[in-house]
């Protein structure tokens, strides 16, 4: 069975509890760069299943924190 990266990441986390998912995210932030694709896939899932108002809040948060 040949899985692409997205599928592999989803399969790694799909049966985790909310607490375990939070630990995966927090454990990946600021860590090894190899975790970045996984965070990207998780963000993609969040983004595609979030309404426009929350998406705008996420963009605003990002924008505010990119400014020095």
PDB file with SEQRES, HELIX, SHEET and CRYST1 records, atoms N, CA, C and O in Angstrom:
SEQRES   1 A   68  UNK UNK UNK UNK UNK UNK UNK UNK UNK UNK UNK UNK UNK          
SEQRES   2 A   68  UNK UNK UNK UNK UNK UNK UNK UNK UNK UNK UNK UNK UNK          
SEQRES   3 A   68  UNK UNK UNK UNK UNK UNK UNK UNK UNK UNK UNK UNK UNK          
SEQRES   4 A   68  UNK UNK UNK UNK UNK UNK UNK UNK UNK UNK UNK UNK UNK          
SEQRES   5 A   68  UNK UNK UNK UNK UNK UNK UNK UNK UNK UNK UNK UNK UNK          
SEQRES   6 A   68  UNK UNK UNK                                                  
HELIX    1 AA1 UNK A    5  UNK A   13  1                                   9    
HELIX    2 AA2 UNK A   18  UNK A   28  1                                  11    
HELIX    3 AA3 UNK A   33  UNK A   35  5                                   3    
HELIX    4 AA4 UNK A   36  UNK A   48  1                                  13    
HELIX    5 AA5 UNK A   52  UNK A   66  1                                  15    
CRYST1    1.000    1.000    1.000  90.00  90.00  90.00 P 1           1          
ATOM      1  N   UNK A   1       0.847  -1.181   0.000  1.00  0.00           N  
ATOM      2  CA  UNK A   1       0.000   0.000   0.000  1.00  0.00           C  
ATOM      3  C   UNK A   1       0.888   1.238   0.000  1.00  0.00           C  
ATOM      4  O   UNK A   1       1.725   1.399   0.889  1.00  0.00           O  
ATOM      5  N   UNK A   2       0.718   2.101  -0.975  1.00  0.00           N  
ATOM      6  CA  UNK A   2       1.541   3.290  -1.126  1.00  0.00           C  
ATOM      7  C   UNK A   2       0.735   4.517  -0.709  1.00  0.00           C  
ATOM      8  O   UNK A   2      -0.234   4.881  -1.376  1.00  0.00           O  
ATOM      9  N   UNK A   3       1.132   5.157   0.396  1.00  0.00           N  
ATOM     10  CA  UNK A   3       0.425   6.328   0.916  1.00  0.00           C  
ATOM     11  C   UNK A   3       1.184   7.602   0.592  1.00  0.00           C  
ATOM     12  O   UNK A   3       2.414   7.625   0.640  1.00  0.00           O  
ATOM     13  N   UNK A   4       0.465   8.648   0.267  1.00  0.00           N  
ATOM     14  CA  UNK A   4       1.151   9.918   0.121  1.00  0.00           C  
ATOM     15  C   UNK A   4       1.339  10.539   1.499  1.00  0.00           C  
ATOM     16  O   UNK A   4       0.819  10.027   2.491  1.00  0.00           O  
ATOM     17  N   UNK A   5       2.072  11.623   1.561  1.00  0.00           N  
ATOM     18  CA  UNK A   5       2.414  12.253   2.838  1.00  0.00           C  
ATOM     19  C   UNK A   5       1.169  12.670   3.620  1.00  0.00           C  
ATOM     20  O   UNK A   5       1.089  12.431   4.825  1.00  0.00           O  
ATOM     21  N   UNK A   6       0.203  13.289   2.950  1.00  0.00           N  
ATOM     22  CA  UNK A   6      -1.025  13.712   3.638  1.00  0.00           C  
ATOM     23  C   UNK A   6      -1.724  12.522   4.295  1.00  0.00           C  
ATOM     24  O   UNK A   6      -2.098  12.580   5.466  1.00  0.00           O  
ATOM     25  N   UNK A   7      -1.892  11.458   3.539  1.00  0.00           N  
ATOM     26  CA  UNK A   7      -2.563  10.274   4.075  1.00  0.00           C  
ATOM     27  C   UNK A   7      -1.795   9.693   5.256  1.00  0.00           C  
ATOM     28  O   UNK A   7      -2.401   9.286   6.247  1.00  0.00           O  
ATOM     29  N   UNK A   8      -0.492   9.653   5.163  1.00  0.00           N  
ATOM     30  CA  UNK A   8       0.328   9.103   6.246  1.00  0.00           C  
ATOM     31  C   UNK A   8       0.166   9.937   7.519  1.00  0.00           C  
ATOM     32  O   UNK A   8       0.064   9.385   8.615  1.00  0.00           O  
ATOM     33  N   UNK A   9       0.143  11.242   7.376  1.00  0.00           N  
ATOM     34  CA  UNK A   9      -0.005  12.126   8.542  1.00  0.00           C  
ATOM     35  C   UNK A   9      -1.387  11.961   9.150  1.00  0.00           C  
ATOM     36  O   UNK A   9      -1.522  11.864  10.369  1.00  0.00           O  
ATOM     37  N   UNK A  10      -2.413  11.930   8.311  1.00  0.00           N  
ATOM     38  CA  UNK A  10      -3.775  11.766   8.812  1.00  0.00           C  
ATOM     39  C   UNK A  10      -3.903  10.431   9.538  1.00  0.00           C  
ATOM     40  O   UNK A  10      -4.487  10.368  10.620  1.00  0.00           O  
ATOM     41  N   UNK A  11      -3.380   9.397   8.971  1.00  0.00           N  
ATOM     42  CA  UNK A  11      -3.466   8.077   9.621  1.00  0.00           C  
ATOM     43  C   UNK A  11      -2.739   8.060  10.957  1.00  0.00           C  
ATOM     44  O   UNK A  11      -3.147   7.358  11.882  1.00  0.00           O  
ATOM     45  N   UNK A  12      -1.662   8.830  11.058  1.00  0.00           N  
ATOM     46  CA  UNK A  12      -0.899   8.883  12.308  1.00  0.00           C  
ATOM     47  C   UNK A  12      -1.699   9.506  13.445  1.00  0.00           C  
ATOM     48  O   UNK A  12      -1.497   9.161  14.609  1.00  0.00           O  
ATOM     49  N   UNK A  13      -2.601  10.415  13.118  1.00  0.00           N  
ATOM     50  CA  UNK A  13      -3.301  11.158  14.165  1.00  0.00           C  
ATOM     51  C   UNK A  13      -4.809  10.904  14.226  1.00  0.00           C  
ATOM     52  O   UNK A  13      -5.466  11.394  15.145  1.00  0.00           O  
ATOM     53  N   UNK A  14      -5.362  10.174  13.303  1.00  0.00           N  
ATOM     54  CA  UNK A  14      -6.817  10.091  13.191  1.00  0.00           C  
ATOM     55  C   UNK A  14      -7.516   9.473  14.406  1.00  0.00           C  
ATOM     56  O   UNK A  14      -8.680   9.792  14.651  1.00  0.00           O  
ATOM     57  N   UNK A  15      -6.877   8.632  15.150  1.00  0.00           N  
ATOM     58  CA  UNK A  15      -7.527   7.996  16.301  1.00  0.00           C  
ATOM     59  C   UNK A  15      -7.123   8.608  17.640  1.00  0.00           C  
ATOM     60  O   UNK A  15      -7.427   8.054  18.697  1.00  0.00           O  
ATOM     61  N   UNK A  16      -6.451   9.729  17.594  1.00  0.00           N  
ATOM     62  CA  UNK A  16      -5.990  10.366  18.834  1.00  0.00           C  
ATOM     63  C   UNK A  16      -7.112  11.178  19.485  1.00  0.00           C  
ATOM     64  O   UNK A  16      -8.015  11.669  18.807  1.00  0.00           O  
ATOM     65  N   UNK A  17      -7.039  11.306  20.794  1.00  0.00           N  
ATOM     66  CA  UNK A  17      -7.992  12.135  21.536  1.00  0.00           C  
ATOM     67  C   UNK A  17      -7.656  13.612  21.306  1.00  0.00           C  
ATOM     68  O   UNK A  17      -6.614  13.941  20.740  1.00  0.00           O  
ATOM     69  N   UNK A  18      -8.542  14.482  21.748  1.00  0.00           N  
ATOM     70  CA  UNK A  18      -8.281  15.925  21.645  1.00  0.00           C  
ATOM     71  C   UNK A  18      -6.987  16.295  22.362  1.00  0.00           C  
ATOM     72  O   UNK A  18      -6.188  17.074  21.844  1.00  0.00           O  
ATOM     73  N   UNK A  19      -6.785  15.743  23.538  1.00  0.00           N  
ATOM     74  CA  UNK A  19      -5.570  16.030  24.299  1.00  0.00           C  
ATOM     75  C   UNK A  19      -4.326  15.539  23.553  1.00  0.00           C  
ATOM     76  O   UNK A  19      -3.311  16.235  23.507  1.00  0.00           O  
ATOM     77  N   UNK A  20      -4.407  14.365  22.982  1.00  0.00           N  
ATOM     78  CA  UNK A  20      -3.268  13.829  22.230  1.00  0.00           C  
ATOM     79  C   UNK A  20      -2.991  14.659  20.979  1.00  0.00           C  
ATOM     80  O   UNK A  20      -1.833  14.877  20.623  1.00  0.00           O  
ATOM     81  N   UNK A  21      -4.055  15.126  20.308  1.00  0.00           N  
ATOM     82  CA  UNK A  21      -3.862  15.987  19.137  1.00  0.00           C  
ATOM     83  C   UNK A  21      -3.169  17.281  19.534  1.00  0.00           C  
ATOM     84  O   UNK A  21      -2.272  17.754  18.835  1.00  0.00           O  
ATOM     85  N   UNK A  22      -3.587  17.851  20.655  1.00  0.00           N  
ATOM     86  CA  UNK A  22      -2.944  19.081  21.144  1.00  0.00           C  
ATOM     87  C   UNK A  22      -1.462  18.824  21.426  1.00  0.00           C  
ATOM     88  O   UNK A  22      -0.614  19.654  21.099  1.00  0.00           O  
ATOM     89  N   UNK A  23      -1.155  17.692  22.025  1.00  0.00           N  
ATOM     90  CA  UNK A  23       0.237  17.336  22.314  1.00  0.00           C  
ATOM     91  C   UNK A  23       1.052  17.188  21.034  1.00  0.00           C  
ATOM     92  O   UNK A  23       2.211  17.599  20.982  1.00  0.00           O  
ATOM     93  N   UNK A  24       0.452  16.603  20.005  1.00  0.00           N  
ATOM     94  CA  UNK A  24       1.138  16.473  18.709  1.00  0.00           C  
ATOM     95  C   UNK A  24       1.467  17.858  18.168  1.00  0.00           C  
ATOM     96  O   UNK A  24       2.590  18.109  17.733  1.00  0.00           O  
ATOM     97  N   UNK A  25       0.488  18.752  18.196  1.00  0.00           N  
ATOM     98  CA  UNK A  25       0.693  20.109  17.676  1.00  0.00           C  
ATOM     99  C   UNK A  25       1.742  20.844  18.492  1.00  0.00           C  
ATOM    100  O   UNK A  25       2.697  21.387  17.935  1.00  0.00           O  
ATOM    101  N   UNK A  26       1.572  20.864  19.806  1.00  0.00           N  
ATOM    102  CA  UNK A  26       2.511  21.594  20.655  1.00  0.00           C  
ATOM    103  C   UNK A  26       3.906  20.987  20.606  1.00  0.00           C  
ATOM    104  O   UNK A  26       4.900  21.708  20.696  1.00  0.00           O  
ATOM    105  N   UNK A  27       3.987  19.683  20.464  1.00  0.00           N  
ATOM    106  CA  UNK A  27       5.284  19.029  20.379  1.00  0.00           C  
ATOM    107  C   UNK A  27       6.008  19.299  19.070  1.00  0.00           C  
ATOM    108  O   UNK A  27       7.229  19.161  18.986  1.00  0.00           O  
ATOM    109  N   UNK A  28       5.248  19.687  18.044  1.00  0.00           N  
ATOM    110  CA  UNK A  28       5.834  19.960  16.730  1.00  0.00           C  
ATOM    111  C   UNK A  28       6.262  21.410  16.569  1.00  0.00           C  
ATOM    112  O   UNK A  28       7.166  21.712  15.790  1.00  0.00           O  
ATOM    113  N   UNK A  29       5.614  22.308  17.303  1.00  0.00           N  
ATOM    114  CA  UNK A  29       5.908  23.740  17.176  1.00  0.00           C  
ATOM    115  C   UNK A  29       7.272  24.034  17.780  1.00  0.00           C  
ATOM    116  O   UNK A  29       7.570  23.660  18.914  1.00  0.00           O  
ATOM    117  N   UNK A  30       8.083  24.707  16.994  1.00  0.00           N  
ATOM    118  CA  UNK A  30       9.405  25.099  17.469  1.00  0.00           C  
ATOM    119  C   UNK A  30      10.396  23.953  17.497  1.00  0.00           C  
ATOM    120  O   UNK A  30      11.533  24.119  17.939  1.00  0.00           O  
ATOM    121  N   UNK A  31       9.977  22.807  17.034  1.00  0.00           N  
ATOM    122  CA  UNK A  31      10.857  21.643  17.048  1.00  0.00           C  
ATOM    123  C   UNK A  31      11.603  21.474  15.733  1.00  0.00           C  
ATOM    124  O   UNK A  31      11.881  22.437  15.018  1.00  0.00           O  
ATOM    125  N   UNK A  32      11.906  20.261  15.450  1.00  0.00           N  
ATOM    126  CA  UNK A  32      12.621  19.885  14.236  1.00  0.00           C  
ATOM    127  C   UNK A  32      11.821  20.294  12.999  1.00  0.00           C  
ATOM    128  O   UNK A  32      10.599  20.154  12.973  1.00  0.00           O  
ATOM    129  N   UNK A  33      12.501  20.792  11.992  1.00  0.00           N  
ATOM    130  CA  UNK A  33      11.831  21.216  10.759  1.00  0.00           C  
ATOM    131  C   UNK A  33      11.098  20.068  10.063  1.00  0.00           C  
ATOM    132  O   UNK A  33      10.216  20.311   9.239  1.00  0.00           O  
ATOM    133  N   UNK A  34      11.442  18.851  10.377  1.00  0.00           N  
ATOM    134  CA  UNK A  34      10.759  17.706   9.759  1.00  0.00           C  
ATOM    135  C   UNK A  34       9.296  17.644  10.180  1.00  0.00           C  
ATOM    136  O   UNK A  34       8.495  16.991   9.512  1.00  0.00           O  
ATOM    137  N   UNK A  35       8.933  18.309  11.272  1.00  0.00           N  
ATOM    138  CA  UNK A  35       7.541  18.321  11.729  1.00  0.00           C  
ATOM    139  C   UNK A  35       6.687  19.314  10.947  1.00  0.00           C  
ATOM    140  O   UNK A  35       5.459  19.238  10.999  1.00  0.00           O  
ATOM    141  N   UNK A  36       7.306  20.235  10.228  1.00  0.00           N  
ATOM    142  CA  UNK A  36       6.547  21.284   9.539  1.00  0.00           C  
ATOM    143  C   UNK A  36       5.559  20.755   8.500  1.00  0.00           C  
ATOM    144  O   UNK A  36       4.443  21.270   8.433  1.00  0.00           O  
ATOM    145  N   UNK A  37       5.906  19.759   7.690  1.00  0.00           N  
ATOM    146  CA  UNK A  37       4.893  19.240   6.755  1.00  0.00           C  
ATOM    147  C   UNK A  37       3.664  18.686   7.483  1.00  0.00           C  
ATOM    148  O   UNK A  37       2.537  18.847   7.014  1.00  0.00           O  
ATOM    149  N   UNK A  38       3.880  18.045   8.611  1.00  0.00           N  
ATOM    150  CA  UNK A  38       2.761  17.521   9.386  1.00  0.00           C  
ATOM    151  C   UNK A  38       1.863  18.623   9.896  1.00  0.00           C  
ATOM    152  O   UNK A  38       0.638  18.513   9.838  1.00  0.00           O  
ATOM    153  N   UNK A  39       2.470  19.691  10.398  1.00  0.00           N  
ATOM    154  CA  UNK A  39       1.679  20.838  10.854  1.00  0.00           C  
ATOM    155  C   UNK A  39       0.920  21.460   9.688  1.00  0.00           C  
ATOM    156  O   UNK A  39      -0.214  21.914   9.843  1.00  0.00           O  
ATOM    157  N   UNK A  40       1.549  21.475   8.533  1.00  0.00           N  
ATOM    158  CA  UNK A  40       0.884  22.013   7.345  1.00  0.00           C  
ATOM    159  C   UNK A  40      -0.351  21.210   6.973  1.00  0.00           C  
ATOM    160  O   UNK A  40      -1.385  21.780   6.626  1.00  0.00           O  
ATOM    161  N   UNK A  41      -0.246  19.902   7.043  1.00  0.00           N  
ATOM    162  CA  UNK A  41      -1.394  19.047   6.742  1.00  0.00           C  
ATOM    163  C   UNK A  41      -2.504  19.257   7.767  1.00  0.00           C  
ATOM    164  O   UNK A  41      -3.678  19.346   7.407  1.00  0.00           O  
ATOM    165  N   UNK A  42      -2.133  19.335   9.041  1.00  0.00           N  
ATOM    166  CA  UNK A  42      -3.139  19.565  10.079  1.00  0.00           C  
ATOM    167  C   UNK A  42      -3.802  20.927   9.901  1.00  0.00           C  
ATOM    168  O   UNK A  42      -5.015  21.054  10.069  1.00  0.00           O  
ATOM    169  N   UNK A  43      -3.010  21.948   9.561  1.00  0.00           N  
ATOM    170  CA  UNK A  43      -3.587  23.270   9.319  1.00  0.00           C  
ATOM    171  C   UNK A  43      -4.517  23.243   8.110  1.00  0.00           C  
ATOM    172  O   UNK A  43      -5.569  23.882   8.120  1.00  0.00           O  
ATOM    173  N   UNK A  44      -4.138  22.514   7.085  1.00  0.00           N  
ATOM    174  CA  UNK A  44      -4.974  22.395   5.891  1.00  0.00           C  
ATOM    175  C   UNK A  44      -6.348  21.805   6.252  1.00  0.00           C  
ATOM    176  O   UNK A  44      -7.374  22.264   5.751  1.00  0.00           O  
ATOM    177  N   UNK A  45      -6.359  20.799   7.114  1.00  0.00           N  
ATOM    178  CA  UNK A  45      -7.613  20.195   7.548  1.00  0.00           C  
ATOM    179  C   UNK A  45      -8.439  21.214   8.324  1.00  0.00           C  
ATOM    180  O   UNK A  45      -9.640  21.357   8.094  1.00  0.00           O  
ATOM    181  N   UNK A  46      -7.789  21.916   9.241  1.00  0.00           N  
ATOM    182  CA  UNK A  46      -8.495  22.946  10.016  1.00  0.00           C  
ATOM    183  C   UNK A  46      -9.072  23.998   9.077  1.00  0.00           C  
ATOM    184  O   UNK A  46     -10.245  24.353   9.188  1.00  0.00           O  
ATOM    185  N   UNK A  47      -8.268  24.490   8.170  1.00  0.00           N  
ATOM    186  CA  UNK A  47      -8.671  25.569   7.266  1.00  0.00           C  
ATOM    187  C   UNK A  47      -9.860  25.169   6.396  1.00  0.00           C  
ATOM    188  O   UNK A  47     -10.804  25.943   6.237  1.00  0.00           O  
ATOM    189  N   UNK A  48      -9.814  23.978   5.839  1.00  0.00           N  
ATOM    190  CA  UNK A  48     -10.874  23.571   4.911  1.00  0.00           C  
ATOM    191  C   UNK A  48     -12.185  23.227   5.616  1.00  0.00           C  
ATOM    192  O   UNK A  48     -13.227  23.103   4.972  1.00  0.00           O  
ATOM    193  N   UNK A  49     -12.130  23.075   6.934  1.00  0.00           N  
ATOM    194  CA  UNK A  49     -13.344  22.738   7.678  1.00  0.00           C  
ATOM    195  C   UNK A  49     -13.736  23.839   8.667  1.00  0.00           C  
ATOM    196  O   UNK A  49     -14.409  23.580   9.664  1.00  0.00           O  
ATOM    197  N   UNK A  50     -13.311  25.055   8.380  1.00  0.00           N  
ATOM    198  CA  UNK A  50     -13.586  26.195   9.237  1.00  0.00           C  
ATOM    199  C   UNK A  50     -14.335  27.243   8.425  1.00  0.00           C  
ATOM    200  O   UNK A  50     -14.058  27.437   7.241  1.00  0.00           O  
ATOM    201  N   UNK A  51     -15.280  27.914   9.064  1.00  0.00           N  
ATOM    202  CA  UNK A  51     -16.038  28.928   8.328  1.00  0.00           C  
ATOM    203  C   UNK A  51     -15.175  30.173   8.085  1.00  0.00           C  
ATOM    204  O   UNK A  51     -14.107  30.346   8.671  1.00  0.00           O  
ATOM    205  N   UNK A  52     -15.681  31.016   7.206  1.00  0.00           N  
ATOM    206  CA  UNK A  52     -14.918  32.182   6.753  1.00  0.00           C  
ATOM    207  C   UNK A  52     -14.550  33.137   7.880  1.00  0.00           C  
ATOM    208  O   UNK A  52     -13.475  33.735   7.845  1.00  0.00           O  
ATOM    209  N   UNK A  53     -15.415  33.296   8.879  1.00  0.00           N  
ATOM    210  CA  UNK A  53     -15.123  34.201   9.990  1.00  0.00           C  
ATOM    211  C   UNK A  53     -13.899  33.713  10.773  1.00  0.00           C  
ATOM    212  O   UNK A  53     -13.022  34.510  11.106  1.00  0.00           O  
ATOM    213  N   UNK A  54     -13.835  32.443  11.061  1.00  0.00           N  
ATOM    214  CA  UNK A  54     -12.689  31.907  11.792  1.00  0.00           C  
ATOM    215  C   UNK A  54     -11.439  31.957  10.923  1.00  0.00           C  
ATOM    216  O   UNK A  54     -10.347  32.232  11.422  1.00  0.00           O  
ATOM    217  N   UNK A  55     -11.589  31.695   9.631  1.00  0.00           N  
ATOM    218  CA  UNK A  55     -10.440  31.824   8.728  1.00  0.00           C  
ATOM    219  C   UNK A  55      -9.883  33.234   8.781  1.00  0.00           C  
ATOM    220  O   UNK A  55      -8.666  33.417   8.819  1.00  0.00           O  
ATOM    221  N   UNK A  56     -10.759  34.238   8.783  1.00  0.00           N  
ATOM    222  CA  UNK A  56     -10.299  35.623   8.841  1.00  0.00           C  
ATOM    223  C   UNK A  56      -9.600  35.911  10.162  1.00  0.00           C  
ATOM    224  O   UNK A  56      -8.606  36.637  10.190  1.00  0.00           O  
ATOM    225  N   UNK A  57     -10.106  35.354  11.254  1.00  0.00           N  
ATOM    226  CA  UNK A  57      -9.441  35.513  12.549  1.00  0.00           C  
ATOM    227  C   UNK A  57      -8.049  34.883  12.524  1.00  0.00           C  
ATOM    228  O   UNK A  57      -7.100  35.446  13.069  1.00  0.00           O  
ATOM    229  N   UNK A  58      -7.931  33.740  11.904  1.00  0.00           N  
ATOM    230  CA  UNK A  58      -6.625  33.093  11.785  1.00  0.00           C  
ATOM    231  C   UNK A  58      -5.659  33.942  10.967  1.00  0.00           C  
ATOM    232  O   UNK A  58      -4.493  34.099  11.328  1.00  0.00           O  
ATOM    233  N   UNK A  59      -6.159  34.489   9.858  1.00  0.00           N  
ATOM    234  CA  UNK A  59      -5.329  35.365   9.022  1.00  0.00           C  
ATOM    235  C   UNK A  59      -4.919  36.606   9.801  1.00  0.00           C  
ATOM    236  O   UNK A  59      -3.764  37.026   9.736  1.00  0.00           O  
ATOM    237  N   UNK A  60      -5.857  37.194  10.539  1.00  0.00           N  
ATOM    238  CA  UNK A  60      -5.538  38.383  11.347  1.00  0.00           C  
ATOM    239  C   UNK A  60      -4.480  38.066  12.396  1.00  0.00           C  
ATOM    240  O   UNK A  60      -3.545  38.842  12.595  1.00  0.00           O  
ATOM    241  N   UNK A  61      -4.626  36.927  13.066  1.00  0.00           N  
ATOM    242  CA  UNK A  61      -3.639  36.518  14.058  1.00  0.00           C  
ATOM    243  C   UNK A  61      -2.274  36.339  13.424  1.00  0.00           C  
ATOM    244  O   UNK A  61      -1.266  36.784  13.971  1.00  0.00           O  
ATOM    245  N   UNK A  62      -2.241  35.692  12.280  1.00  0.00           N  
ATOM    246  CA  UNK A  62      -0.972  35.505  11.576  1.00  0.00           C  
ATOM    247  C   UNK A  62      -0.357  36.840  11.203  1.00  0.00           C  
ATOM    248  O   UNK A  62       0.825  37.076  11.450  1.00  0.00           O  
ATOM    249  N   UNK A  63      -1.151  37.705  10.614  1.00  0.00           N  
ATOM    250  CA  UNK A  63      -0.658  39.014  10.184  1.00  0.00           C  
ATOM    251  C   UNK A  63      -0.095  39.815  11.368  1.00  0.00           C  
ATOM    252  O   UNK A  63       0.978  40.411  11.273  1.00  0.00           O  
ATOM    253  N   UNK A  64      -0.829  39.815  12.472  1.00  0.00           N  
ATOM    254  CA  UNK A  64      -0.370  40.565  13.669  1.00  0.00           C  
ATOM    255  C   UNK A  64       0.946  40.027  14.202  1.00  0.00           C  
ATOM    256  O   UNK A  64       1.765  40.784  14.723  1.00  0.00           O  
ATOM    257  N   UNK A  65       1.150  38.746  14.075  1.00  0.00           N  
ATOM    258  CA  UNK A  65       2.355  38.144  14.629  1.00  0.00           C  
ATOM    259  C   UNK A  65       3.516  38.066  13.654  1.00  0.00           C  
ATOM    260  O   UNK A  65       4.616  37.654  14.023  1.00  0.00           O  
ATOM    261  N   UNK A  66       3.276  38.457  12.414  1.00  0.00           N  
ATOM    262  CA  UNK A  66       4.368  38.549  11.435  1.00  0.00           C  
ATOM    263  C   UNK A  66       5.018  39.928  11.481  1.00  0.00           C  
ATOM    264  O   UNK A  66       6.162  40.098  11.059  1.00  0.00           O  
ATOM    265  N   UNK A  67       4.290  40.897  11.990  1.00  0.00           N  
ATOM    266  CA  UNK A  67       4.809  42.257  12.066  1.00  0.00           C  
ATOM    267  C   UNK A  67       5.769  42.357  13.245  1.00  0.00           C  
ATOM    268  O   UNK A  67       5.529  41.791  14.312  1.00  0.00           O  
ATOM    269  N   UNK A  68       6.834  43.070  13.037  1.00  0.00           N  
ATOM    270  CA  UNK A  68       7.845  43.207  14.104  1.00  0.00           C  
ATOM    271  C   UNK A  68       7.637  44.475  14.860  1.00  0.00           C  
ATOM    272  O   UNK A  68       8.385  44.768  15.793  1.00  0.00           O  
TER     273      UNK A  68                                                      
END                                                                             
